[in-house]
Amino acid sequence: MELYLIRHTETIVEKGVCYGQSDVLLKKPYTEEFALISNQITEKYSIIYSSPLKRCMILSKYLLLYNKNCQMITYDDRLKELNFGLWELKKWEELEADLLNEWMDDFVNTKVPGGESFQQLYHRVNNFIETLLLQRKEKGPAIIITHAGVIRSILCYVKNIPLQDAFNLSVPYGSLLKITINDL
C-alpha cells in the first residue's frame, strides 16, 4: 500500500512553545503551500486520513475540495500529536528543569506530566497503521495528514528504526513523504 505522509504547515504558535494536542491554527497564508502539496498527489482514489486537530483538518478539507484524486476524509484521534499534558502551550524554558530533563533523557518511556510517553504515541499510531492495512488491502493510496511525532512513529515502525532515534528524522512543516508498505 502506498502512503502519503503529510505534515501540516506552520502554526501560529510562537517558537519555543510546547504544543502537541492543543488545537492551534495555521499561519496564514497557507493556500500556496497547500497547492504545492496537492500537486504531488497524482494517484486516483486516494482516501484522506487526518488528525482531527484544526491544523490538519484545514489541509485535509482543502485537498478534498481541490484535488480530484481525493475521495473522502476520515478523522482519527490516533493521528493526533503527542499529548504534552501539563506542558501544553507553555514555553519549554519555563518548564520545571528536573521533569524536563527526566523526560528528555528517556522520552520513549517517560510520560509527560498529565500526558503520554513516545512509546504510548507509537502504540496508538501502530494500531492505526495495522487497522489501515487490514481495511485497505488492495485499494488505492492513503493520504495521512498529521504531525511530526506521528510521522516519526510511522517511519520507525515501517523502517524498524529504534524509537530513541525518532527525533533524528527530519519532518519539516508542509512536508510530504511517499512510502510503500507491505503487509507487516
ROSE-4610 file (N, C-alpha, C; in Angstrom, 1 decimal, always signed):
// ROSE-4610
residu = [M/M/M/E/E/E/L/L/L/Y/Y/Y/L/L/L/I/I/I/R/R/R/H/H/H/T/T/T/E/E/E/T/T/T/I/I/I/V/V/V/E/E/E/K/K/K/G/G/G/V/V/V/C/C/C/Y/Y/Y/G/G/G/Q/Q/Q/S/S/S/D/D/D/V/V/V/L/L/L/L/L/L/K/K/K/K/K/K/P/P/P/Y/Y/Y/T/T/T/E/E/E/E/E/E/F/F/F/A/A/A/L/L/L/I/I/I/S/S/S/N/N/N/Q/Q/Q/I/I/I/T/T/T/E/E/E/K/K/K/Y/Y/Y/S/S/S/I/I/I/I/I/I/Y/Y/Y/S/S/S/S/S/S/P/P/P/L/L/L/K/K/K/R/R/R/C/C/C/M/M/M/I/I/I/L/L/L/S/S/S/K/K/K/Y/Y/Y/L/L/L/L/L/L/L/L/L/Y/Y/Y/N/N/N/K/K/K/N/N/N/C/C/C/Q/Q/Q/M/M/M/I/I/I/T/T/T/Y/Y/Y/D/D/D/D/D/D/R/R/R/L/L/L/K/K/K/E/E/E/L/L/L/N/N/N/F/F/F/G/G/G/L/L/L/W/W/W/E/E/E/L/L/L/K/K/K/K/K/K/W/W/W/E/E/E/E/E/E/L/L/L/E/E/E/A/A/A/D/D/D/L/L/L/L/L/L/N/N/N/E/E/E/W/W/W/M/M/M/D/D/D/D/D/D/F/F/F/V/V/V/N/N/N/T/T/T/K/K/K/V/V/V/P/P/P/G/G/G/G/G/G/E/E/E/S/S/S/F/F/F/Q/Q/Q/Q/Q/Q/L/L/L/Y/Y/Y/H/H/H/R/R/R/V/V/V/N/N/N/N/N/N/F/F/F/I/I/I/E/E/E/T/T/T/L/L/L/L/L/L/L/L/L/Q/Q/Q/R/R/R/K/K/K/E/E/E/K/K/K/G/G/G/P/P/P/A/A/A/I/I/I/I/I/I/I/I/I/T/T/T/H/H/H/A/A/A/G/G/G/V/V/V/I/I/I/R/R/R/S/S/S/I/I/I/L/L/L/C/C/C/Y/Y/Y/V/V/V/K/K/K/N/N/N/I/I/I/P/P/P/L/L/L/Q/Q/Q/D/D/D/A/A/A/F/F/F/N/N/N/L/L/L/S/S/S/V/V/V/P/P/P/Y/Y/Y/G/G/G/S/S/S/L/L/L/L/L/L/K/K/K/I/I/I/T/T/T/I/I/I/N/N/N/D/D/D/L/L/L]
num = [1/1/1/2/2/2/3/3/3/4/4/4/5/5/5/6/6/6/7/7/7/8/8/8/9/9/9/10/10/10/11/11/11/12/12/12/13/13/13/14/14/14/15/15/15/16/16/16/17/17/17/18/18/18/19/19/19/20/20/20/21/21/21/22/22/22/23/23/23/24/24/24/25/25/25/26/26/26/27/27/27/28/28/28/29/29/29/30/30/30/31/31/31/32/32/32/33/33/33/34/34/34/35/35/35/36/36/36/37/37/37/38/38/38/39/39/39/40/40/40/41/41/41/42/42/42/43/43/43/44/44/44/45/45/45/46/46/46/47/47/47/48/48/48/49/49/49/50/50/50/51/51/51/52/52/52/53/53/53/54/54/54/55/55/55/56/56/56/57/57/57/58/58/58/59/59/59/60/60/60/61/61/61/62/62/62/63/63/63/64/64/64/65/65/65/66/66/66/67/67/67/68/68/68/69/69/69/70/70/70/71/71/71/72/72/72/73/73/73/74/74/74/75/75/75/76/76/76/77/77/77/78/78/78/79/79/79/80/80/80/81/81/81/82/82/82/83/83/83/84/84/84/85/85/85/86/86/86/87/87/87/88/88/88/89/89/89/90/90/90/91/91/91/92/92/92/93/93/93/94/94/94/95/95/95/96/96/96/97/97/97/98/98/98/99/99/99/100/100/100/101/101/101/102/102/102/103/103/103/104/104/104/105/105/105/106/106/106/107/107/107/108/108/108/109/109/109/110/110/110/111/111/111/112/112/112/113/113/113/114/114/114/115/115/115/116/116/116/117/117/117/118/118/118/119/119/119/120/120/120/121/121/121/122/122/122/123/123/123/124/124/124/125/125/125/126/126/126/127/127/127/128/128/128/129/129/129/130/130/130/131/131/131/132/132/132/133/133/133/134/134/134/135/135/135/136/136/136/137/137/137/138/138/138/139/139/139/140/140/140/141/141/141/142/142/142/143/143/143/144/144/144/145/145/145/146/146/146/147/147/147/148/148/148/149/149/149/150/150/150/151/151/151/152/152/152/153/153/153/154/154/154/155/155/155/156/156/156/157/157/157/158/158/158/159/159/159/160/160/160/161/161/161/162/162/162/163/163/163/164/164/164/165/165/165/166/166/166/167/167/167/168/168/168/169/169/169/170/170/170/171/171/171/172/172/172/173/173/173/174/174/174/175/175/175/176/176/176/177/177/177/178/178/178/179/179/179/180/180/180/181/181/181/182/182/182/183/183/183/184/184/184]
x = [+0.8/+0.0/+0.9/+0.4/+1.2/+0.6/+1.5/+1.0/+1.7/+0.9/+1.5/+1.4/+2.6/+2.6/+2.8/+1.9/+1.9/+1.8/+2.8/+2.8/+2.1/+1.2/+0.6/+1.6/+1.2/+2.1/+2.3/+3.1/+3.4/+2.2/+2.3/+1.2/+1.5/+0.5/+0.6/+1.4/+1.7/+2.3/+3.8/+4.1/+5.4/+6.5/+7.6/+8.7/+9.1/+9.4/+9.8/+8.7/+7.5/+6.3/+6.0/+5.7/+5.3/+3.9/+3.6/+2.2/+2.2/+1.2/+1.0/-0.4/-1.3/-2.7/-3.5/-2.9/-3.6/-4.1/-5.3/-5.9/-5.6/-4.4/-3.9/-4.2/-4.2/-4.4/-3.1/-3.3/-2.2/-1.8/-0.5/-0.1/-0.5/-1.1/-1.6/-0.5/-0.5/-1.3/-0.7/-1.6/-1.2/-1.6/-2.5/-3.1/-2.0/-1.0/+0.1/+0.8/+1.1/+1.7/+0.8/-0.5/-1.5/-1.5/-1.4/-1.5/-0.2/+0.9/+2.1/+2.0/+1.4/+1.2/+0.2/-0.9/-1.9/-1.4/-0.5/+0.0/+0.9/+1.3/+2.1/+1.3/+0.0/-0.9/-1.5/-1.0/-1.5/-2.2/-2.2/-2.9/-4.4/-5.2/-6.7/-7.1/-8.3/-9.0/-8.2/-7.6/-6.9/-7.9/-7.7/-8.5/-7.6/-8.2/-7.5/-7.9/-6.8/-7.0/-6.3/-7.0/-6.4/-6.6/-5.6/-5.8/-7.0/-7.8/-8.9/-8.6/-7.3/-6.9/-7.0/-7.4/-7.6/-6.5/-5.3/-4.1/-4.0/-4.6/-4.6/-6.0/-7.0/-8.4/-8.4/-7.8/-7.9/-7.2/-6.1/-5.4/-6.2/-6.7/-7.5/-8.7/-9.4/-10.6/-10.2/-9.0/-8.5/-8.3/-7.6/-7.3/-8.5/-9.5/-10.8/-11.5/-11.4/-12.1/-11.4/-10.0/-9.3/-8.5/-8.4/-7.7/-8.7/-8.9/-9.9/-9.6/-8.3/-7.9/-8.3/-8.7/-9.0/-10.5/-10.9/-12.3/-13.0/-12.4/-13.1/-12.1/-12.6/-11.8/-12.3/-11.4/-11.8/-10.9/-11.5/-10.7/-10.5/-9.3/-9.0/-8.1/-8.6/-7.8/-6.5/-6.3/-5.0/-3.9/-4.3/-3.3/-3.0/-3.5/-3.1/-1.7/-1.1/+0.3/+0.4/+1.6/+1.9/+1.2/+0.6/-0.1/+0.9/+1.1/+2.1/+1.5/+0.3/-0.4/-0.2/+0.4/+0.5/+1.5/+2.2/+3.2/+2.6/+1.4/+0.8/+0.7/+1.2/+1.2/+2.0/+3.0/+4.0/+5.3/+6.1/+7.4/+8.3/+9.1/+10.0/+10.9/+11.4/+12.3/+11.7/+10.3/+9.6/+9.3/+9.5/+9.1/+10.1/+9.6/+10.5/+11.6/+12.8/+14.1/+14.2/+14.0/+14.2/+13.2/+12.0/+11.0/+11.3/+11.7/+12.0/+13.3/+14.3/+15.5/+15.2/+14.3/+14.0/+13.3/+12.4/+11.7/+12.7/+13.5/+14.5/+15.5/+15.8/+16.8/+16.1/+14.8/+14.1/+12.7/+12.6/+11.3/+10.5/+11.2/+10.5/+9.6/+10.1/+9.3/+8.7/+9.3/+8.8/+7.6/+6.6/+5.4/+5.6/+5.1/+5.0/+4.0/+4.2/+3.2/+1.8/+0.9/-0.5/-0.7/+0.4/+0.3/+0.7/+1.5/+1.9/+3.4/+3.9/+5.3/+5.3/+6.4/+6.6/+6.2/+6.4/+6.0/+4.5/+3.8/+2.3/+1.8/+2.5/+2.1/+2.4/+3.5/+4.0/+2.9/+2.5/+1.5/+0.1/-0.3/-1.5/-1.4/-0.3/-0.1/+0.0/+0.7/+0.8/-0.6/-1.4/-2.8/-3.5/-3.3/-3.9/-3.4/-2.1/-1.5/-1.9/-2.0/-2.4/-3.9/-4.7/-6.1/-6.2/-5.5/-5.5/-5.1/-4.1/-3.6/-4.7/-5.4/-6.5/-7.7/-8.0/-9.2/-9.0/-7.7/-7.5/-6.7/-6.6/-5.8/-6.2/-5.3/-5.5/-6.4/-6.3/-7.1/-6.1/-6.6/-5.8/-4.9/-4.1/-3.2/-4.0/-3.3/-3.9/-3.0/-3.7/-3.1/-3.3/-2.2/-2.2/-1.7/-2.7/-2.3/-2.2/-1.1/-0.8/+0.3/+1.0/+2.0/+3.4/+4.4/+5.8/+6.0/+5.5/+5.6/+5.0/+3.8/+3.1/+3.9/+4.3/+5.1/+6.4/+7.1/+8.3/+7.9/+6.8/+6.4/+6.1/+5.5/+5.2/+6.5/+7.4/+8.7/+9.5/+9.5/+10.2/+9.6/+8.3/+7.5/+7.9/+7.8/+8.0/+9.4/+10.3/+11.7/+12.5/+11.8/+12.4/+13.5/+13.2/+14.2/+13.9/+14.9/+14.7/+14.0/+13.1/+12.3/+13.2/+14.3/+15.2/+15.8/+15.8/+16.4/+15.3/+14.1/+13.0/+13.2/+13.8/+13.9/+15.1/+15.8/+16.9/+16.2/+14.9/+14.2/+13.7/+14.0/+13.6/+12.2/+11.2/+9.9/+9.4/+9.9/+9.5/+8.0/+7.6/+6.2/+5.9/+4.7/+4.3/+5.0/+5.7/+6.4/+5.5/+5.8/+5.1/+6.1/+5.9/+6.8/+5.9/+6.3/+5.6/+6.3/+5.7/+6.3/+5.4/+5.9/+5.2/+5.4/+4.3/+4.4/+3.7/+4.3/+3.7/+3.0/+2.4/+1.8/+2.9/+2.6/+3.5/+3.2]
y = [-1.2/+0.0/+1.2/+2.2/+3.5/+4.4/+5.1/+6.1/+7.5/+8.5/+9.8/+10.3/+10.6/+11.1/+12.6/+13.4/+14.9/+15.5/+16.4/+17.2/+18.5/+18.9/+20.2/+21.3/+22.4/+23.6/+24.3/+25.4/+26.1/+26.6/+26.6/+27.1/+28.5/+29.1/+30.5/+30.4/+29.3/+29.2/+29.7/+30.6/+31.2/+30.1/+30.2/+29.3/+29.2/+28.0/+27.7/+27.4/+27.2/+26.9/+25.4/+24.7/+23.3/+23.1/+22.5/+22.2/+20.8/+20.0/+18.7/+18.6/+18.3/+18.1/+19.4/+20.5/+21.8/+22.1/+22.6/+22.8/+24.2/+24.4/+25.7/+25.8/+27.1/+27.4/+27.4/+27.4/+27.5/+29.0/+29.2/+30.5/+30.8/+32.0/+32.4/+33.2/+33.3/+32.5/+31.1/+30.1/+28.8/+28.1/+28.8/+28.1/+27.8/+28.6/+28.3/+27.0/+26.9/+25.6/+24.4/+24.6/+23.6/+23.1/+24.1/+23.8/+23.0/+23.3/+22.5/+21.1/+20.9/+19.6/+18.8/+19.5/+18.9/+18.4/+19.2/+18.8/+17.5/+17.1/+15.9/+14.7/+14.8/+13.7/+13.4/+12.4/+12.1/+10.8/+9.9/+8.7/+8.8/+8.2/+8.3/+7.4/+7.8/+7.0/+7.1/+8.2/+8.4/+8.8/+8.1/+8.4/+9.2/+10.2/+11.0/+10.6/+10.3/+10.1/+11.2/+11.9/+13.1/+13.1/+13.8/+14.1/+15.1/+15.0/+15.9/+17.3/+17.6/+18.9/+19.9/+21.1/+22.1/+22.2/+22.2/+22.4/+21.4/+20.2/+19.1/+19.1/+19.4/+19.5/+20.5/+21.6/+22.7/+22.2/+21.5/+21.0/+19.8/+18.9/+17.8/+18.3/+19.3/+19.8/+20.5/+21.1/+21.8/+20.7/+19.6/+18.5/+17.9/+17.7/+17.1/+18.0/+19.3/+20.2/+20.5/+20.5/+20.9/+19.8/+18.6/+17.6/+16.5/+16.3/+15.4/+13.9/+13.7/+12.3/+11.9/+12.9/+12.6/+12.3/+11.2/+10.8/+11.1/+11.0/+11.3/+11.5/+12.0/+12.2/+11.4/+10.8/+10.1/+10.7/+11.3/+11.9/+10.8/+10.7/+9.7/+10.2/+10.1/+10.5/+9.9/+8.7/+8.1/+8.8/+9.8/+10.5/+11.9/+12.1/+13.3/+13.3/+14.4/+14.6/+14.1/+13.9/+13.5/+14.4/+13.8/+14.6/+15.1/+16.4/+17.0/+17.4/+17.0/+17.2/+18.6/+18.6/+19.9/+20.9/+20.4/+21.2/+22.0/+21.6/+22.2/+23.7/+24.3/+25.8/+26.6/+25.9/+26.5/+26.6/+27.6/+27.7/+26.6/+26.0/+25.0/+25.5/+26.7/+27.2/+27.5/+27.5/+27.7/+26.4/+25.3/+24.0/+23.7/+22.9/+22.5/+21.7/+22.2/+21.6/+20.1/+19.7/+18.3/+17.4/+17.8/+17.0/+17.0/+18.1/+18.2/+17.3/+17.4/+16.6/+15.1/+14.7/+13.3/+12.8/+13.6/+13.2/+13.2/+14.2/+14.2/+13.1/+12.7/+11.5/+10.2/+10.1/+8.9/+9.2/+10.0/+10.4/+9.2/+8.1/+6.9/+6.3/+6.2/+5.5/+6.5/+7.7/+8.6/+9.4/+9.4/+10.2/+11.6/+12.5/+13.9/+14.0/+14.9/+15.0/+15.3/+14.4/+14.6/+14.2/+13.7/+13.4/+12.0/+11.8/+10.4/+10.4/+9.1/+8.9/+8.7/+8.7/+8.5/+7.0/+6.1/+4.7/+4.6/+5.4/+5.3/+5.9/+7.0/+7.5/+6.5/+5.8/+4.8/+3.7/+3.2/+2.1/+2.6/+3.8/+4.4/+4.5/+4.9/+5.1/+3.7/+2.8/+1.5/+0.8/+1.0/+0.5/+1.0/+2.3/+2.9/+2.3/+2.1/+1.6/+0.1/-0.7/-2.1/-2.2/-1.3/-1.2/-0.8/+0.2/+0.7/-0.4/-1.2/-2.3/-3.3/-3.6/-4.6/-4.1/-2.9/-2.3/-2.0/-1.6/-1.1/-2.0/-3.2/-4.2/-4.1/-3.9/-3.9/-2.7/-1.6/-0.4/+0.7/+1.8/+3.0/+3.5/+4.5/+5.0/+5.7/+5.8/+6.5/+7.8/+8.9/+10.1/+10.3/+10.5/+10.7/+12.1/+12.9/+14.3/+14.4/+14.7/+14.6/+15.4/+15.0/+15.8/+15.1/+15.8/+15.3/+14.0/+14.0/+12.9/+11.6/+11.8/+10.7/+10.1/+11.0/+10.6/+9.9/+10.4/+9.8/+8.4/+8.2/+6.9/+5.9/+6.4/+5.5/+5.1/+6.1/+5.7/+4.7/+4.9/+4.0/+2.6/+2.5/+1.2/+0.6/+1.3/+0.7/+0.4/+1.3/+1.1/+0.4/+0.0/-0.7/+0.2/+1.5/+2.4/+2.4/+2.3/+2.4/+3.7/+3.6/+4.8/+6.0/+5.6/+6.7/+7.5/+7.0/+7.7/+8.5/+8.5/+9.1/+10.5/+11.3/+12.7/+13.1/+12.0/+12.3/+12.4/+12.0/+12.1/+13.5/+14.1/+15.5/+15.4/+16.2/+16.2/+17.7/+18.4/+19.9/+20.1/+21.3/+21.8/+21.6/+21.1/+21.1/+20.0/+19.1/+18.1/+17.0/+16.4/+15.2/+14.1/+13.0/+11.8/+10.7/+10.1/+9.0/+7.7/+6.7/+5.5/+4.3/+3.2/+2.0/+1.0/+0.5/-0.5/-1.8/-2.9/-4.2/-4.7/-5.9/-6.4/-6.6/-6.2/-6.2/-7.3]
z = [+0.0/+0.0/+0.0/-0.8/-0.8/+0.2/+0.9/+1.9/+1.6/+1.6/+1.6/+3.0/+3.6/+4.9/+4.8/+5.3/+5.1/+6.5/+6.8/+8.0/+7.7/+8.6/+8.4/+8.2/+7.8/+7.6/+8.9/+8.9/+10.1/+10.8/+12.2/+13.0/+13.5/+14.1/+14.7/+16.0/+16.5/+17.8/+17.8/+18.7/+18.8/+19.0/+18.4/+18.5/+20.0/+20.4/+21.8/+22.7/+22.1/+22.9/+22.6/+23.7/+23.6/+23.2/+22.2/+21.8/+21.1/+21.5/+20.9/+20.5/+21.4/+21.1/+21.3/+21.6/+21.6/+20.2/+20.1/+18.8/+18.3/+17.7/+17.3/+15.8/+15.3/+13.9/+13.1/+11.8/+10.9/+10.6/+10.4/+10.0/+8.6/+8.4/+7.0/+6.3/+5.0/+4.1/+3.9/+3.7/+3.6/+2.3/+1.5/+0.3/-0.7/-0.8/-1.8/-1.5/-0.2/+0.3/+0.1/+0.4/+0.1/-1.3/-2.2/-3.7/-4.1/-3.5/-3.8/-3.3/-2.1/-1.6/-2.5/-2.8/-3.6/-5.0/-5.6/-6.9/-6.9/-5.7/-5.6/-5.4/-5.3/-5.1/-6.4/-7.1/-8.5/-8.7/-7.7/-7.8/-7.5/-8.4/-8.2/-7.0/-6.6/-5.5/-4.2/-3.9/-2.7/-1.6/-0.4/+0.7/+1.7/+2.3/+3.3/+4.7/+5.5/+6.9/+7.6/+8.5/+9.1/+10.6/+11.3/+12.7/+12.7/+13.8/+13.9/+14.4/+14.7/+15.1/+13.9/+14.2/+13.2/+12.2/+12.6/+11.7/+10.7/+10.9/+9.9/+9.1/+9.8/+9.2/+8.1/+8.3/+7.2/+5.9/+6.1/+4.9/+4.3/+5.1/+4.6/+3.8/+4.3/+3.6/+2.3/+2.3/+1.0/+0.0/+0.4/-0.6/-1.1/-0.3/-0.7/-1.8/-1.5/-2.4/-3.7/-3.7/-4.8/-5.6/-5.0/-5.7/-6.1/-7.4/-7.9/-7.6/-7.2/-6.9/-5.4/-4.6/-3.2/-3.1/-2.5/-2.5/-1.2/-0.1/+1.2/+2.3/+3.5/+4.6/+5.8/+6.5/+7.8/+8.9/+9.9/+11.0/+12.1/+12.6/+13.6/+14.7/+15.9/+17.1/+17.2/+16.7/+16.8/+16.0/+15.2/+14.4/+15.0/+16.3/+17.0/+17.4/+17.6/+18.1/+19.5/+20.0/+21.4/+22.3/+23.3/+24.3/+25.3/+25.3/+26.2/+27.6/+27.8/+29.2/+29.7/+30.9/+31.7/+31.0/+30.0/+29.3/+28.1/+27.7/+26.5/+26.6/+25.6/+25.4/+26.4/+27.0/+27.9/+27.1/+27.5/+26.9/+27.5/+26.6/+27.0/+28.1/+28.0/+29.0/+30.4/+30.4/+31.7/+32.4/+31.8/+32.4/+33.5/+34.5/+35.6/+35.0/+35.3/+34.7/+35.0/+36.2/+36.6/+35.8/+35.7/+34.9/+33.5/+32.9/+31.5/+31.2/+32.0/+31.8/+32.0/+32.9/+33.1/+31.8/+31.2/+30.0/+28.8/+28.7/+27.6/+27.7/+28.8/+29.0/+28.5/+28.6/+28.2/+27.8/+26.7/+26.2/+25.7/+25.3/+24.8/+25.9/+27.1/+28.2/+29.2/+29.4/+30.4/+29.9/+30.7/+30.4/+30.7/+29.9/+30.2/+31.3/+32.3/+33.4/+32.8/+33.1/+32.6/+31.1/+30.5/+29.1/+28.8/+27.7/+27.4/+27.0/+26.9/+26.5/+25.0/+24.4/+23.0/+22.7/+23.6/+23.4/+23.3/+24.1/+24.0/+22.7/+22.2/+20.9/+19.8/+19.9/+18.9/+18.9/+20.0/+20.0/+19.4/+19.7/+19.2/+17.7/+17.2/+15.7/+15.0/+15.7/+15.1/+15.0/+16.0/+15.9/+14.7/+14.4/+13.3/+12.0/+11.9/+10.6/+10.4/+11.5/+11.3/+10.9/+11.5/+11.1/+9.6/+9.2/+7.9/+6.9/+7.2/+6.3/+6.2/+7.2/+7.1/+6.3/+6.5/+5.9/+4.4/+4.0/+2.7/+1.8/+2.2/+1.4/-0.1/-1.0/-2.4/-2.9/-2.2/-2.6/-2.9/-3.3/-3.6/-2.5/-2.7/-1.7/-0.6/+0.5/+1.7/+1.9/+2.2/+2.5/+4.0/+4.7/+6.1/+6.4/+6.9/+7.3/+8.8/+9.3/+10.7/+11.2/+12.2/+12.9/+12.9/+13.2/+13.1/+14.0/+15.2/+16.1/+15.5/+14.9/+14.3/+13.1/+12.2/+11.1/+11.5/+12.5/+13.0/+13.5/+14.2/+14.7/+13.5/+12.5/+11.3/+10.7/+10.5/+9.9/+10.8/+12.1/+13.0/+12.8/+12.7/+12.6/+11.3/+10.2/+8.8/+8.6/+9.0/+8.7/+9.8/+10.9/+12.0/+12.7/+12.9/+13.5/+15.0/+15.8/+17.3/+17.7/+18.6/+19.0/+19.5/+20.2/+20.7/+19.6/+18.4/+17.2/+16.4/+16.9/+16.1/+15.8/+16.8/+16.6/+15.7/+15.2/+14.2/+12.8/+12.7/+11.4/+11.2/+10.2/+9.9/+9.2/+9.8/+9.3/+9.3/+8.3/+8.2/+8.0/+8.4/+8.2/+6.7/+6.4/+5.0/+4.1/+4.8/+4.0/+3.6/+2.5/+2.0/+1.7/+2.3/+2.1/+1.6/+0.5/-0.1/+0.2/+0.8/+1.1/+0.7/+0.6/+0.3/+1.4/+1.9/+3.0/+2.5/+2.9/+2.6/+3.8/+3.7/+4.9/+6.0/+7.2/+8.3/+9.2]
